[in-house]
Amino acid sequence: MACAYAYRWHSGYFGIVNSEEAYQNLVRFLFGNFRVDLWLDIEGVTLPDGVQAEEKKGRKVDAVYQIELVVSTHGKTWSLSRRKAEEDSPACRTYQGLKAQAPAVDPVHLSTVFMMKAAKVKADKPGISYSVTLGIRAPDYEVAKAFWPDGHFEGVSLFRDSLIVTLFDPDDLRQLDPNQGPAKDWMVRYTWAEHGGAVDKRFTPVDITQPIVVEVSLPAPIAAVVARNGAVTAKLRMEARAWR
């Protein structure tokens, strides 16, 4: 089931009003070309050294990880999906919950968005692009049910970066490379805005009989940052398919 989180989504007796985000989501749901489901697969968490030391003493440690998301299309001033802690809409996971199911991966559904080729800024440019800005806030760690202030700085993130993604269907690929012949391949191109690492992945007609799945590991922080703030090991998973 598709589920998007739109900012300024007003409703009431007269339905949706005064919301560009709601309107744009509805138009793309009705007339879009692509559907993309976004997941965060959490593989594990690491505590700050000071908190880890308290846990080794047998004291119970807990924390709430707030996962934020903003999905934006190329050239637009609004977002298709928005989940922010200040607006009480992030996805949340607790340290104890993640610890209890380790080493199993915890899949967190972030949002479902729809893309429409007819709404591109440049109609003649091949591909349709969007950005996924992902943030994981450093939690308020608790030790023995008490707030742990040592080393805590309000507003610090364990991770924050934007993944720039472009989807190419067969028509786009032929426009991108006219010499490739009558191929019916699809391609996904992505790169982190700050961490880099551009990647192209092609998919054959056989591959696209199922949703196109692209998994992107979150760049690992440096050891000193992990020791101070902790860390989350995870993959951003995108499942794209044609939408008619």
C-alpha positions as CSV (number, residue, x, y, z in Angstrom):
1,M,0.0,0.0,0.0
2,A,1.4,3.4,-0.9
3,C,1.9,5.9,1.9
4,A,3.4,9.3,1.5
5,Y,4.0,11.9,4.3
6,A,3.2,15.4,2.9
7,Y,3.9,18.7,4.6
8,R,1.0,21.2,5.1
9,W,-1.7,18.6,4.2
10,H,-4.9,20.3,5.3
11,S,-8.2,18.5,5.4
12,G,-11.7,18.8,6.9
13,Y,-15.3,19.0,5.8
14,F,-14.2,20.5,2.4
15,G,-11.3,18.0,1.8
16,I,-7.7,19.0,0.9
17,V,-7.2,22.8,0.7
18,N,-4.2,25.2,0.3
19,S,-1.6,22.5,0.0
20,E,0.7,22.4,-3.0
21,E,2.3,19.2,-1.7
22,A,-1.0,17.4,-1.4
23,Y,-2.0,18.5,-4.9
24,Q,1.3,17.4,-6.5
25,N,1.2,14.0,-4.8
26,L,-2.4,13.5,-6.0
27,V,-1.5,14.4,-9.6
28,R,1.5,12.1,-9.7
29,F,-0.5,9.3,-8.1
30,L,-3.2,9.6,-10.9
31,F,-1.0,10.4,-13.9
32,G,2.6,9.4,-12.9
33,N,5.0,7.1,-14.7
34,F,7.1,5.7,-11.8
35,R,6.4,4.5,-8.3
36,V,9.3,4.4,-5.8
37,D,9.0,2.8,-2.4
38,L,11.7,4.0,0.1
39,W,13.0,1.8,2.9
40,L,15.8,2.1,5.5
41,D,17.2,-1.3,6.4
42,I,18.8,-1.0,9.8
43,E,21.5,-3.6,10.3
44,G,22.9,-2.4,13.7
45,V,23.7,0.4,16.0
46,T,26.8,1.4,17.9
47,L,26.7,3.3,21.3
48,P,29.1,6.1,22.2
49,D,32.0,4.9,24.2
50,G,30.8,6.4,27.5
51,V,27.3,4.8,27.1
52,Q,28.8,1.5,26.1
53,A,30.9,1.5,29.3
54,E,27.7,2.0,31.3
55,E,26.0,-0.9,29.6
56,K,28.9,-3.2,30.3
57,K,28.4,-2.4,34.0
58,G,24.9,-3.9,33.7
59,R,23.0,-0.7,33.6
60,K,20.1,-0.6,31.2
61,V,20.6,1.7,28.2
62,D,17.9,3.0,25.8
63,A,17.5,5.6,23.1
64,V,15.1,6.7,20.4
65,Y,16.5,7.1,16.9
66,Q,14.6,9.6,14.8
67,I,14.8,9.0,11.1
68,E,14.0,12.1,9.0
69,L,13.3,12.2,5.3
70,V,12.7,14.8,2.6
71,V,12.0,13.7,-1.0
72,S,12.2,16.5,-3.6
73,T,11.9,16.6,-7.4
74,H,14.3,18.4,-9.7
75,G,13.7,22.2,-9.9
76,K,10.7,22.4,-7.6
77,T,10.4,24.5,-4.4
78,W,8.2,21.9,-2.6
79,S,8.8,18.3,-1.5
80,L,6.8,15.2,-2.3
81,S,7.4,13.7,1.1
82,R,8.6,15.2,4.3
83,R,9.3,13.6,7.7
84,K,10.9,15.9,10.3
85,A,11.3,15.7,14.1
86,E,10.2,19.3,14.5
87,E,6.9,18.3,12.9
88,D,6.4,15.1,14.9
89,S,6.6,12.9,11.8
90,P,9.9,11.0,11.8
91,A,10.1,7.3,11.8
92,C,11.4,6.1,15.2
93,R,13.2,3.0,16.5
94,T,14.5,2.4,20.0
95,Y,17.9,1.0,21.0
96,Q,16.3,-1.8,23.0
97,G,14.1,-2.8,20.1
98,L,16.9,-3.0,17.7
99,K,19.1,-4.8,20.2
100,A,16.4,-7.4,20.8
101,Q,16.1,-8.4,17.2
102,A,19.8,-8.3,16.3
103,P,21.3,-9.6,14.1
104,A,18.1,-9.5,12.0
105,V,17.7,-6.4,9.8
106,D,14.9,-4.0,10.7
107,P,13.2,-2.6,7.6
108,V,11.7,0.8,8.1
109,H,9.2,2.1,5.5
110,L,10.0,5.7,4.9
111,S,7.6,6.8,2.2
112,T,6.1,6.0,-1.3
113,V,6.5,8.7,-4.0
114,F,5.3,8.9,-7.6
115,M,7.1,10.6,-10.5
116,M,5.7,12.1,-13.6
117,K,7.7,12.7,-16.8
118,A,5.3,15.3,-18.1
119,A,6.2,17.6,-15.1
120,K,10.0,17.7,-15.7
121,V,11.7,21.1,-15.7
122,K,13.3,20.3,-19.0
123,A,11.1,18.0,-21.1
124,D,13.9,17.2,-23.6
125,K,16.4,16.0,-20.9
126,P,16.5,12.2,-20.6
127,G,15.6,10.7,-17.2
128,I,13.6,11.9,-14.2
129,S,15.5,13.0,-11.1
130,Y,14.7,13.3,-7.4
131,S,16.6,13.7,-4.2
132,V,16.3,11.8,-1.0
133,T,17.6,13.7,2.0
134,L,18.0,11.3,4.9
135,G,18.9,12.2,8.4
136,I,19.3,10.2,11.6
137,R,19.4,12.3,14.7
138,A,21.7,11.5,17.6
139,P,19.4,10.3,20.3
140,D,18.9,11.4,23.9
141,Y,20.6,8.4,25.5
142,E,19.2,7.1,28.8
143,V,21.2,5.1,31.3
144,A,19.2,3.4,34.1
145,K,16.1,5.5,33.0
146,A,17.9,8.8,33.4
147,F,19.0,11.2,30.7
148,W,22.7,10.9,29.9
149,P,24.1,14.4,29.4
150,D,27.7,13.6,29.1
151,G,28.8,14.2,25.5
152,H,25.3,15.2,24.4
153,F,24.9,18.1,22.0
154,E,21.3,19.0,20.9
155,G,20.6,18.8,17.2
156,V,23.6,16.6,16.3
157,S,23.0,14.0,13.6
158,L,24.5,10.5,13.3
159,F,24.0,10.8,9.6
160,R,22.7,13.4,7.1
161,D,23.2,13.6,3.4
162,S,21.1,13.7,0.1
163,L,21.1,11.0,-2.5
164,I,20.5,12.3,-6.0
165,V,18.7,9.7,-8.1
166,T,17.9,9.6,-11.8
167,L,15.6,7.0,-13.4
168,F,16.0,6.2,-17.1
169,D,13.4,4.1,-18.9
170,P,14.2,2.6,-22.4
171,D,13.1,5.8,-24.2
172,D,15.4,7.9,-22.0
173,L,18.3,5.5,-22.5
174,R,18.0,5.7,-26.3
175,Q,17.9,9.5,-26.0
176,L,21.0,9.4,-23.8
177,D,22.9,7.1,-26.0
178,P,21.4,6.8,-29.6
179,N,24.2,4.3,-30.6
180,Q,23.0,1.6,-28.1
181,G,20.4,0.2,-30.6
182,P,16.9,-1.0,-29.7
183,A,17.8,-2.1,-26.2
184,K,14.9,-2.1,-23.7
185,D,17.1,-1.7,-20.6
186,W,16.4,0.6,-17.7
187,M,19.0,2.4,-15.7
188,V,19.3,4.0,-12.2
189,R,22.0,6.6,-11.6
190,Y,22.7,7.8,-8.1
191,T,25.3,9.7,-6.0
192,W,25.5,11.2,-2.5
193,A,25.6,15.0,-2.6
194,E,28.3,15.2,0.1
195,H,30.0,11.8,0.2
196,G,30.0,11.3,-3.6
197,G,30.3,7.8,-5.1
198,A,28.4,8.0,-8.4
199,V,27.0,4.7,-9.6
200,D,25.1,3.6,-12.7
201,K,23.0,0.3,-12.5
202,R,21.3,-1.1,-15.6
203,F,18.4,-3.5,-15.6
204,T,17.2,-5.8,-18.4
205,P,13.6,-6.4,-19.5
206,V,13.7,-9.6,-17.5
207,D,14.8,-7.7,-14.4
208,I,12.0,-5.2,-14.6
209,T,9.3,-7.9,-14.5
210,Q,9.8,-7.3,-10.7
211,P,10.3,-4.0,-9.0
212,I,13.8,-2.6,-9.6
213,V,15.6,-2.8,-6.2
214,V,18.6,-0.5,-5.5
215,E,20.3,-0.7,-2.1
216,V,22.7,2.1,-1.1
217,S,24.8,1.7,2.1
218,L,25.0,4.8,4.3
219,P,28.6,6.1,4.3
220,A,30.4,5.1,7.5
221,P,31.4,7.9,9.9
222,I,35.0,8.2,11.1
223,A,35.9,6.3,14.2
224,A,36.3,9.5,16.4
225,V,32.7,10.5,15.6
226,V,31.4,7.0,16.4
227,A,33.2,7.0,19.7
228,R,31.6,10.4,20.6
229,N,28.1,10.1,19.2
230,G,27.4,6.4,18.3
231,A,26.4,5.3,14.8
232,V,23.7,3.5,12.8
233,T,24.7,0.9,10.2
234,A,22.0,0.8,7.5
235,K,21.1,0.7,3.8
236,L,18.7,2.9,1.9
237,R,16.5,0.6,-0.2
238,M,14.6,2.0,-3.2
239,E,12.1,-0.2,-5.1
240,A,11.1,1.4,-8.4
241,R,8.5,0.2,-10.9
242,A,6.5,1.6,-13.8
243,W,3.2,3.2,-12.8
244,R,0.2,3.3,-15.1
